[in-house]
Amino acid sequence: MKEVKKEVQWDKKENKQLIEAILALKNADETKRFLRDLMTAKDIKEFANRLEAARLLSKDVQYSSIIESTGLSSTTIARISKWLNGSLGGYRLILTRLNHHHNPAKPGKGLSLNS
């Protein structure tokens, strides 16, 4: 596992607690409720737009189209691009998982769902 940079003090009690809280969420409803209590509606929209920008960047969509669809600044999109292509791989990890979640592998020839 790659080490997360020290920009954030991950060993700080409050940061550990936040990570544990996120990991404790069991479903979409719990997650919606927690995120709404934790953040403002504006924060949620901002983070959702950042994830969408990462998704679009991973599909080689042009910055101008991403700016138009998300309302994010070119500076923010450039930062997301840097992180998307960086060594930590947080955006890549979640985009891969989301892609597999929405497009589960179909069984190939000779495979059965009943095995």
C-alpha positions, 0 to 999 in steps of 0.5 A: 500500500502506498503511503498517504502524504503527510499533508494530513495528520492521519494519526491525529485522533480526530482524523482516525475517528473520521476514517472509522466513522466512514468505514462504519457506514453500512448502506447508502441511506446511512451514508446520505444521513451521515454526509448531510450531518457532516457537510453542508449541501454546498460541500456535498455538491462540491465533492460530488462534482470533483468525483464526476470531474475525475470520472470525466478526466479518466475518459479523456474529456476536455477541461472545457466540457468538465468546467461546463458540466460541473462548474468547477474551476480549471485550477480545481480540475487540474488538481484533480487530474494531478491526483487522478494520475498521481501515485496514491491512486485514491480516485483511480481506486474508487472509479474502478470500484464504481465501474465494477459495481455498475458494470459487473462482469458477465460470465463468459463461455463455460462459466455459470452463475450457479456454481 
